[in-house]
């Protein structure tokens, strides 16, 4: 169980978003993980990435790119 999102987790998320060409200023990453974690487009256009609190971070991270693609792909 993850208690807080630290620089280590944020850097791992940035590796994925950088590779996808998403500017870091367009991201909102709350420091408090929650269950369920989620990725959503906010009304202001920014991408909110809420880290999953339960389970292994590495496992959640492995599915992050797919979740980002779901909310950033044109419908």
N, C-alpha and C positions, 0 to 999 in steps of 0.2 A: 504494500500500500504506500503510495506516494503522499507525503505530508505537505510538501511545498515544491513549486516549480523553481528550480535553481538555474544558475547560468549554464550548467552542464546540459540540462534538458533544453533550454532555449537555444543553445548553440547547435544541438542535434536537429531541432526543428528548422533553424536557419539553413542548415546544410540542404535540406529538402526544398525549402521555399526559394533559396538562392538558385538552385538548379532549375527550378520551374520559372525563374525570371520574375518572381514576385518581390517587389521592393519592400524592404523591412519596415518602412514608414506606413505601409498599407496593412500591417499586421497588428492585432491586439492579442496578446498572450497573457491571460490573467495568471497571477502568481499562486493562486489557490486552485489546486486540481479539484475536479468534481466528478461525480458519477451520475450520469454517464458523461464521458468526454464528448466533445463535438467540434465540428467545423461548420461555420455558417457565415454567410455574407451579411454584414450589419447594414442597417438603413443608410449609414453614411458611406457605404461602399467598401469599407475596410473588411478584412477577413479576420474573424475571431476564431482562435484555436484554443480550445479548453482541453487541457491534458486530463486524461482518464486517471482517476484516483485509485481505482482498484486494479489489481493485476500487475503484470510486468510492463514497465515503461517501454522496453525494447520491442515487445510484442505490439503494443499500441502504436509505436513509432513506425513499425513495418507497414501498417495500414494507412498511415497518414497521407501519403501521396495520393492514393486512390480517393480518399475522402476530400482532399483539396480539389482534385480534378472534377469530382461530382458537382461541387458548388461554383467552380470557376469556368466550367465548360458552357458554351452557349446552348440554350435549350432547343 
